[in-house]
Amino acid sequence: LREEFPIFFHYGGNENLPKLNNSKRAKCLRDNHDMRSAGDALEIVERNYTNHRQRKNCACRPCRDDGAAGCGTPNKCLEEAIKFLNCLHEKWDPCIQVHQTIPDLSKEQSSDNIEALEEDKPVIFDPKIHLSKRIDGFRI
């Protein structure tokens, strides 16, 4: 699910994400690399960059493919895709396994939440909350 969320204006991003959304590189990532979601950004970053050189005229296979798709600076776009992923909070980062980063509520906290709900009191936020529909996590 985390890979399906739109990477641009992602609601799980930190304060640096809005600065990236409308940059020159972001436009290239949208137009030439077809990056729309966090999963698309992850695919760009995880491609096989054997023999990659951090320069404009890198001849590795992914950079050549990006050049053929219309990108003039594939290395810069790779770096920008990494920046986008680095802006996501751990809960939303598709690079991180959920079970490793988000602890469960204790049994005591869960039972306290049940009581609090019955008494219309504040509850402890459960970071592993399950959404009934994927759309429930989106905002407009």
NUROFI-942727 format. One line per field, with one value per atom (N, C-alpha, C): residue number from 1; chain; atom name; x, y, z. Coordinates in nm, 4 decimals. Layout:
<nodes>
seq	[NUM|...]
mol	[A|...]
atom	[CA|...]
c1	[X|...]
c2	[Y|...]
c3	[Z|...]
</nodes>
This chain:
<nodes>
seq	[1|1|1|2|2|2|3|3|3|4|4|4|5|5|5|6|6|6|7|7|7|8|8|8|9|9|9|10|10|10|11|11|11|12|12|12|13|13|13|14|14|14|15|15|15|16|16|16|17|17|17|18|18|18|19|19|19|20|20|20|21|21|21|22|22|22|23|23|23|24|24|24|25|25|25|26|26|26|27|27|27|28|28|28|29|29|29|30|30|30|31|31|31|32|32|32|33|33|33|34|34|34|35|35|35|36|36|36|37|37|37|38|38|38|39|39|39|40|40|40|41|41|41|42|42|42|43|43|43|44|44|44|45|45|45|46|46|46|47|47|47|48|48|48|49|49|49|50|50|50|51|51|51|52|52|52|53|53|53|54|54|54|55|55|55|56|56|56|57|57|57|58|58|58|59|59|59|60|60|60|61|61|61|62|62|62|63|63|63|64|64|64|65|65|65|66|66|66|67|67|67|68|68|68|69|69|69|70|70|70|71|71|71|72|72|72|73|73|73|74|74|74|75|75|75|76|76|76|77|77|77|78|78|78|79|79|79|80|80|80|81|81|81|82|82|82|83|83|83|84|84|84|85|85|85|86|86|86|87|87|87|88|88|88|89|89|89|90|90|90|91|91|91|92|92|92|93|93|93|94|94|94|95|95|95|96|96|96|97|97|97|98|98|98|99|99|99|100|100|100|101|101|101|102|102|102|103|103|103|104|104|104|105|105|105|106|106|106|107|107|107|108|108|108|109|109|109|110|110|110|111|111|111|112|112|112|113|113|113|114|114|114|115|115|115|116|116|116|117|117|117|118|118|118|119|119|119|120|120|120|121|121|121|122|122|122|123|123|123|124|124|124|125|125|125|126|126|126|127|127|127|128|128|128|129|129|129|130|130|130|131|131|131|132|132|132|133|133|133|134|134|134|135|135|135|136|136|136|137|137|137|138|138|138|139|139|139|140|140|140]
mol	[A|A|A|A|A|A|A|A|A|A|A|A|A|A|A|A|A|A|A|A|A|A|A|A|A|A|A|A|A|A|A|A|A|A|A|A|A|A|A|A|A|A|A|A|A|A|A|A|A|A|A|A|A|A|A|A|A|A|A|A|A|A|A|A|A|A|A|A|A|A|A|A|A|A|A|A|A|A|A|A|A|A|A|A|A|A|A|A|A|A|A|A|A|A|A|A|A|A|A|A|A|A|A|A|A|A|A|A|A|A|A|A|A|A|A|A|A|A|A|A|A|A|A|A|A|A|A|A|A|A|A|A|A|A|A|A|A|A|A|A|A|A|A|A|A|A|A|A|A|A|A|A|A|A|A|A|A|A|A|A|A|A|A|A|A|A|A|A|A|A|A|A|A|A|A|A|A|A|A|A|A|A|A|A|A|A|A|A|A|A|A|A|A|A|A|A|A|A|A|A|A|A|A|A|A|A|A|A|A|A|A|A|A|A|A|A|A|A|A|A|A|A|A|A|A|A|A|A|A|A|A|A|A|A|A|A|A|A|A|A|A|A|A|A|A|A|A|A|A|A|A|A|A|A|A|A|A|A|A|A|A|A|A|A|A|A|A|A|A|A|A|A|A|A|A|A|A|A|A|A|A|A|A|A|A|A|A|A|A|A|A|A|A|A|A|A|A|A|A|A|A|A|A|A|A|A|A|A|A|A|A|A|A|A|A|A|A|A|A|A|A|A|A|A|A|A|A|A|A|A|A|A|A|A|A|A|A|A|A|A|A|A|A|A|A|A|A|A|A|A|A|A|A|A|A|A|A|A|A|A|A|A|A|A|A|A|A|A|A|A|A|A|A|A|A|A|A|A|A|A|A|A|A|A|A|A|A|A|A|A|A|A|A|A|A|A|A|A|A|A|A|A|A|A|A|A|A|A|A|A|A|A|A|A|A|A|A|A|A|A]
atom	[N|CA|C|N|CA|C|N|CA|C|N|CA|C|N|CA|C|N|CA|C|N|CA|C|N|CA|C|N|CA|C|N|CA|C|N|CA|C|N|CA|C|N|CA|C|N|CA|C|N|CA|C|N|CA|C|N|CA|C|N|CA|C|N|CA|C|N|CA|C|N|CA|C|N|CA|C|N|CA|C|N|CA|C|N|CA|C|N|CA|C|N|CA|C|N|CA|C|N|CA|C|N|CA|C|N|CA|C|N|CA|C|N|CA|C|N|CA|C|N|CA|C|N|CA|C|N|CA|C|N|CA|C|N|CA|C|N|CA|C|N|CA|C|N|CA|C|N|CA|C|N|CA|C|N|CA|C|N|CA|C|N|CA|C|N|CA|C|N|CA|C|N|CA|C|N|CA|C|N|CA|C|N|CA|C|N|CA|C|N|CA|C|N|CA|C|N|CA|C|N|CA|C|N|CA|C|N|CA|C|N|CA|C|N|CA|C|N|CA|C|N|CA|C|N|CA|C|N|CA|C|N|CA|C|N|CA|C|N|CA|C|N|CA|C|N|CA|C|N|CA|C|N|CA|C|N|CA|C|N|CA|C|N|CA|C|N|CA|C|N|CA|C|N|CA|C|N|CA|C|N|CA|C|N|CA|C|N|CA|C|N|CA|C|N|CA|C|N|CA|C|N|CA|C|N|CA|C|N|CA|C|N|CA|C|N|CA|C|N|CA|C|N|CA|C|N|CA|C|N|CA|C|N|CA|C|N|CA|C|N|CA|C|N|CA|C|N|CA|C|N|CA|C|N|CA|C|N|CA|C|N|CA|C|N|CA|C|N|CA|C|N|CA|C|N|CA|C|N|CA|C|N|CA|C|N|CA|C|N|CA|C|N|CA|C|N|CA|C|N|CA|C|N|CA|C|N|CA|C|N|CA|C|N|CA|C|N|CA|C|N|CA|C|N|CA|C|N|CA|C|N|CA|C|N|CA|C|N|CA|C|N|CA|C|N|CA|C|N|CA|C|N|CA|C|N|CA|C|N|CA|C|N|CA|C|N|CA|C|N|CA|C|N|CA|C|N|CA|C|N|CA|C|N|CA|C|N|CA|C]
c1	[0.0824|0.0000|0.0869|0.1962|0.2803|0.3410|0.3622|0.4206|0.3203|0.1918|0.0888|0.0547|0.0948|0.0617|0.1379|0.0747|0.1431|0.2646|0.3764|0.4987|0.4957|0.4343|0.4274|0.3157|0.3453|0.2498|0.2022|0.2899|0.2601|0.2315|0.1230|0.0885|0.1764|0.2604|0.3540|0.4934|0.5029|0.6334|0.6676|0.7961|0.8388|0.8335|0.8862|0.8767|0.9585|1.0497|1.1308|1.0616|0.9618|0.8951|0.8315|0.7598|0.7000|0.8028|0.9243|1.0301|1.0713|1.0553|1.0955|0.9865|0.8611|0.7484|0.7464|0.7865|0.7767|0.9119|1.0133|1.1473|1.1614|1.2682|1.2980|1.3138|1.3808|1.4009|1.2676|1.1798|1.0494|0.9699|0.9775|0.9080|0.9628|1.0954|1.1566|1.1167|1.1160|1.0765|0.9327|0.8451|0.7054|0.6962|0.7591|0.7404|0.8217|0.9461|1.0351|1.0553|1.0378|1.0591|0.9269|0.8170|0.6824|0.6702|0.7367|0.7298|0.6044|0.5173|0.3939|0.3786|0.4209|0.3988|0.5312|0.5206|0.6400|0.7041|0.6222|0.6745|0.7523|0.7049|0.7780|0.9151|0.9197|1.0471|1.1399|1.0847|1.1636|1.2202|1.1399|1.1877|1.3051|1.2972|1.4067|1.5336|1.5206|1.6362|1.6949|1.6110|1.6579|1.7015|1.6964|1.7399|1.8859|1.9246|2.0617|2.1555|2.2277|2.3193|2.4637|2.4845|2.6195|2.6960|2.8159|2.9024|2.8499|2.7637|2.7110|2.8201|2.8231|2.9152|2.8318|2.8654|2.7887|2.8315|2.7880|2.8161|2.7065|2.7041|2.5980|2.5951|2.7109|2.7165|2.7430|2.6872|2.7030|2.6481|2.7196|2.6804|2.6197|2.5829|2.5198|2.3821|2.3317|2.2074|2.0885|2.0612|1.9470|1.9615|2.0821|2.1020|2.0820|2.1264|2.1040|1.9547|1.8837|1.7386|1.6686|1.7110|1.6516|1.6795|1.8000|1.8349|1.7487|1.7240|1.6394|1.4944|1.4538|1.3171|1.3029|1.4139|1.4065|1.4741|1.5328|1.6002|1.7410|1.7736|1.9069|2.0092|1.9627|2.0542|2.0058|2.0208|1.9712|2.0285|2.1561|2.2164|2.1497|2.1196|2.0526|1.9118|1.8437|1.7091|1.7138|1.8147|1.8328|1.8509|1.9367|1.9600|1.8316|1.7517|1.6267|1.5245|1.5184|1.4276|1.4656|1.5943|1.6415|1.5972|1.6070|1.5636|1.4149|1.3340|1.1903|1.1652|1.2305|1.2106|1.2613|1.3698|1.4245|1.3344|1.2419|1.1478|1.0304|1.0128|0.8988|0.9297|0.8326|0.8465|0.8516|0.9128|0.9327|0.8055|0.6954|0.5704|0.5329|0.5702|0.5295|0.6408|0.7601|0.8756|0.8673|0.8551|0.8438|0.9738|1.0831|1.2118|1.2225|1.1356|1.1456|1.0316|1.0638|0.9624|0.8810|0.7495|0.6612|0.6850|0.6935|0.7044|0.8336|0.9321|1.0579|1.0541|0.9667|0.9735|0.8572|0.7446|0.6265|0.5868|0.6037|0.5698|0.4184|0.3768|0.2358|0.2048|0.0778|0.0352|0.0413|0.0743|0.0749|-0.0695|-0.0856|-0.2206|-0.2899|-0.2124|-0.2688|-0.3177|-0.2372|-0.2768|-0.4017|-0.4074|-0.5249|-0.6506|-0.6400|-0.7585|-0.7946|-0.6928|-0.7203|-0.7953|-0.7577|-0.8253|-0.9719|-0.9983|-1.1367|-1.2205|-1.1651|-1.2360|-1.2555|-1.1509|-1.1583|-1.2644|-1.2742|-1.3760|-1.5165|-1.5343|-1.6654|-1.7040|-1.6038|-1.6286|-1.6112|-1.5932|-1.5762|-1.4591|-1.3461|-1.2236|-1.1168|-1.0081|-0.9000|-0.8361|-0.7907|-0.7248|-0.5797|-0.5015|-0.3626|-0.3640|-0.2929|-0.2905|-0.2229|-0.2863|-0.2307|-0.1706|-0.0364|0.0257|0.0013|-0.0440|-0.0725|-0.2212|-0.2879|-0.4319|-0.4602|-0.5628|-0.5995|-0.7142|-0.7013|-0.8056|-0.9011|-1.0297|-1.1263|-1.1191|-1.0853|-1.0687|-0.9410|-0.8731|-0.7496|-0.7731|-0.8858|-0.9157|-0.9260|-0.9509|-0.9646|-0.8378|-0.7231|-0.5978|-0.5634|-0.6448|-0.6162|-0.6841|-0.6248|-0.6870|-0.7004|-0.7911|-0.8122|-0.7953]
c2	[-0.1195|0.0000|0.1262|0.1237|0.2438|0.2804|0.1813|0.2086|0.2734|0.2635|0.3151|0.4620|0.5174|0.6573|0.7505|0.8570|0.9547|1.0133|1.0213|1.0734|1.2258|1.2908|1.4364|1.4778|1.5670|1.6136|1.4991|1.4033|1.2879|1.3366|1.2887|1.3377|1.2775|1.1816|1.1240|1.1814|1.2965|1.3586|1.4604|1.4907|1.5918|1.7308|1.8288|1.9687|1.9974|1.9089|1.9311|1.8873|1.8023|1.7500|1.8582|1.9558|2.0588|2.1363|2.1475|2.2181|2.1413|2.0101|1.9267|1.9139|1.9243|1.8914|1.9639|2.0883|2.1659|2.2049|2.1293|2.1591|2.1142|2.1578|2.1189|1.9667|1.9078|1.7622|1.6893|1.7439|1.6797|1.6753|1.7817|1.7854|1.6765|1.6621|1.5579|1.4189|1.4011|1.2712|1.2367|1.3359|1.3118|1.2850|1.3729|1.3687|1.2598|1.2418|1.1497|1.0149|1.0113|0.8868|0.8248|0.8959|0.8497|0.8179|0.8986|0.8797|0.9475|0.8681|0.9206|0.8810|0.7598|0.7065|0.6825|0.6526|0.6183|0.4918|0.4005|0.2792|0.3085|0.4058|0.4459|0.5021|0.5835|0.6400|0.5279|0.4314|0.3181|0.2381|0.2184|0.1463|0.2187|0.3501|0.4282|0.4090|0.4153|0.4063|0.2656|0.1636|0.0257|-0.0399|0.0331|-0.0277|-0.0710|-0.1581|-0.2088|-0.1042|-0.0363|0.0685|0.0192|-0.1023|-0.1539|-0.0617|-0.0286|0.0615|0.2044|0.2432|0.3801|0.4779|0.5907|0.6997|0.8226|0.8918|1.0105|1.1294|1.1263|1.2362|1.2412|1.3516|1.3764|1.2722|1.2277|1.1360|0.9910|0.9493|0.8114|0.7166|0.6067|0.5137|0.3839|0.3805|0.2582|0.2424|0.1219|0.0908|0.1779|0.1906|0.2740|0.4199|0.4743|0.6139|0.6292|0.5308|0.5362|0.5285|0.4407|0.4292|0.5602|0.6234|0.7515|0.8585|0.8587|0.9545|0.9350|0.8097|0.7796|0.8223|0.8264|0.8679|1.0197|1.0921|1.2380|1.3094|1.2359|1.2977|1.3404|1.4654|1.5165|1.4947|1.4675|1.4490|1.3334|1.2099|1.0943|1.0835|1.1170|1.1074|1.2032|1.3246|1.4236|1.3757|1.3126|1.2622|1.1456|1.0607|0.9532|1.0125|1.1126|1.1784|1.2423|1.2989|1.3635|1.2595|1.1448|1.0378|0.9899|0.9821|0.9452|1.0501|1.1777|1.2856|1.2738|1.2421|1.2257|1.1149|1.0012|0.8905|0.9253|1.0004|1.0397|1.1380|1.2010|1.2947|1.2240|1.0959|1.0238|0.9776|0.9947|0.9441|0.7919|0.7310|0.5861|0.5069|0.5507|0.4763|0.4667|0.5663|0.5719|0.5376|0.5123|0.4848|0.3417|0.3226|0.1874|0.1076|0.1734|0.1050|0.0315|0.0634|0.0100|-0.0876|-0.1999|-0.2982|-0.2466|-0.2519|-0.1981|-0.2662|-0.3961|-0.4672|-0.4348|-0.3806|-0.3461|-0.2079|-0.1216|0.0171|0.0623|-0.0025|0.0471|-0.0535|-0.0161|-0.1093|-0.1213|-0.2359|-0.2561|-0.1854|-0.1512|-0.1031|-0.2208|-0.1931|-0.3002|-0.3431|-0.4596|-0.5073|-0.4080|-0.3503|-0.2520|-0.1280|-0.0813|0.0361|0.0064|-0.1126|-0.1504|-0.1545|-0.2134|-0.2189|-0.0795|0.0046|0.1435|0.2166|0.1890|0.2518|0.2096|0.0838|0.0351|0.1079|0.1191|0.1920|0.3384|0.3999|0.5416|0.5652|0.4749|0.4885|0.4786|0.3862|0.3697|0.4923|0.5592|0.6760|0.8077|0.7980|0.9164|1.0040|0.9371|1.0051|0.9863|1.0635|1.0489|0.9099|0.8626|0.7325|0.7498|0.6459|0.6439|0.6074|0.6859|0.6601|0.5271|0.4462|0.3185|0.3375|0.3385|0.3624|0.2511|0.1359|0.0262|0.0183|0.1302|0.1341|0.0815|0.0020|-0.0551|0.0255|0.0580|0.1329|0.0345|0.0628|-0.0272|-0.0198|0.0978|0.1169|0.1958|0.1712|0.2441|0.3944|0.4329|0.5747|0.6485|0.5762|0.6395|0.7131|0.6755|0.7391|0.8619|0.8965|1.0123|1.1363|1.2497|1.3766|1.4613|1.5544|1.6436|1.7856]
c3	[0.0000|0.0000|0.0000|0.0792|0.0874|-0.0477|-0.1318|-0.2634|-0.3581|-0.3287|-0.4182|-0.3955|-0.2825|-0.2549|-0.3481|-0.3915|-0.4774|-0.4053|-0.4734|-0.4116|-0.4037|-0.5007|-0.4990|-0.4035|-0.3127|-0.2116|-0.1215|-0.0964|-0.0110|0.1303|0.1908|0.3246|0.4332|0.3988|0.4951|0.4805|0.4134|0.3914|0.4980|0.5081|0.6049|0.5422|0.6141|0.5689|0.4431|0.4044|0.2843|0.1554|0.1667|0.0468|-0.0397|0.0168|-0.0693|-0.1518|-0.1007|-0.1743|-0.2997|-0.2970|-0.4108|-0.5167|-0.4754|-0.5630|-0.6970|-0.7007|-0.8244|-0.8816|-0.8477|-0.8985|-1.0444|-1.1062|-1.2445|-1.2547|-1.1573|-1.1568|-1.1378|-1.0525|-1.0302|-1.1602|-1.2376|-1.3673|-1.4591|-1.4615|-1.5444|-1.4940|-1.3622|-1.3065|-1.3436|-1.3446|-1.3849|-1.5351|-1.6148|-1.7599|-1.8298|-1.7902|-1.8620|-1.7934|-1.6633|-1.5889|-1.5444|-1.5674|-1.5319|-1.3823|-1.2999|-1.1552|-1.1020|-1.0427|-0.9858|-0.8387|-0.8060|-0.6718|-0.5993|-0.4714|-0.3936|-0.4511|-0.5010|-0.5635|-0.6907|-0.7686|-0.8896|-0.8523|-0.7471|-0.7015|-0.6563|-0.5858|-0.5388|-0.6560|-0.7607|-0.8794|-0.9442|-0.9524|-1.0110|-0.9293|-0.7987|-0.7096|-0.7072|-0.7198|-0.7062|-0.8373|-0.9473|-1.0736|-1.0645|-1.1527|-1.1530|-1.2128|-1.1258|-1.1708|-1.1753|-1.2241|-1.2390|-1.3337|-1.2968|-1.3754|-1.3811|-1.2886|-1.2862|-1.2450|-1.3117|-1.2773|-1.2467|-1.1418|-1.1034|-1.1880|-1.3116|-1.4039|-1.5099|-1.5816|-1.6795|-1.7916|-1.8352|-1.9495|-1.9078|-1.7956|-1.7500|-1.8573|-1.8805|-1.9864|-1.9332|-1.8049|-1.7542|-1.8198|-1.8187|-1.8892|-1.8439|-1.7126|-1.6715|-1.7155|-1.7096|-1.7511|-1.9018|-1.9783|-2.1237|-2.1545|-2.0838|-2.1033|-2.0688|-1.9587|-1.9190|-2.0237|-2.0781|-2.1831|-2.3065|-2.3416|-2.4574|-2.4326|-2.3049|-2.2704|-2.2656|-2.2839|-2.2875|-2.1725|-2.0797|-1.9650|-2.0053|-1.9759|-2.0079|-1.8983|-1.7773|-1.6636|-1.5752|-1.6227|-1.5473|-1.4060|-1.3891|-1.2565|-1.1581|-1.2035|-1.1172|-1.0806|-1.1756|-1.1476|-1.0488|-1.0594|-0.9621|-0.8225|-0.8116|-0.6827|-0.6296|-0.7182|-0.6763|-0.6295|-0.6973|-0.6542|-0.5140|-0.4867|-0.3525|-0.2511|-0.2877|-0.1976|-0.1659|-0.2674|-0.2437|-0.1414|-0.1597|-0.0662|0.0733|0.0804|0.2105|0.2844|0.2148|0.2780|0.3447|0.3171|0.3738|0.5155|0.6044|0.7407|0.7355|0.8356|0.8359|0.8077|0.8623|0.8427|0.6955|0.6159|0.4757|0.3790|0.4284|0.3428|0.2901|0.1586|0.1040|0.1150|0.1521|0.1670|0.3004|0.3944|0.5301|0.5553|0.6164|0.6518|0.7697|0.7600|0.8639|0.9981|0.9985|1.1262|1.2001|1.1320|1.1968|1.2597|1.2166|1.2604|1.3468|1.3373|1.4076|1.5159|1.6412|1.7487|1.7669|1.8168|1.8499|1.9810|1.9993|2.1301|2.2270|2.3517|2.4518|2.4780|2.5411|2.5740|2.6667|2.7574|2.8506|2.7754|2.6792|2.6006|2.5182|2.4610|2.3815|2.4673|2.5868|2.6739|2.7253|2.7514|2.7903|2.6793|2.5548|2.4409|2.4332|2.4598|2.4554|2.5601|2.6805|2.7871|2.7495|2.6958|2.6591|2.5521|2.4565|2.3521|2.4110|2.5041|2.5675|2.6492|2.7064|2.7916|2.7164|2.5848|2.4999|2.5463|2.5746|2.6173|2.5097|2.5165|2.4178|2.4244|2.3090|2.3007|2.2582|2.2810|2.2356|2.0878|2.0065|1.8628|1.8339|1.7523|1.7092|1.5707|1.5588|1.4283|1.3273|1.3742|1.2817|1.2493|1.2611|1.2352|1.0945|1.0824|0.9529|0.8940|0.7681|0.6987|0.6332|0.6393|0.5778|0.4253|0.3738|0.2300|0.2083|0.0993|0.0720|0.0628|0.0147|-0.0051|0.1285|0.2379|0.3690|0.4117|0.3571|0.3952|0.3141|0.2174|0.1329|0.1863|0.1555|0.1917|0.0666|0.0696|-0.0446|0.0015]
</nodes>
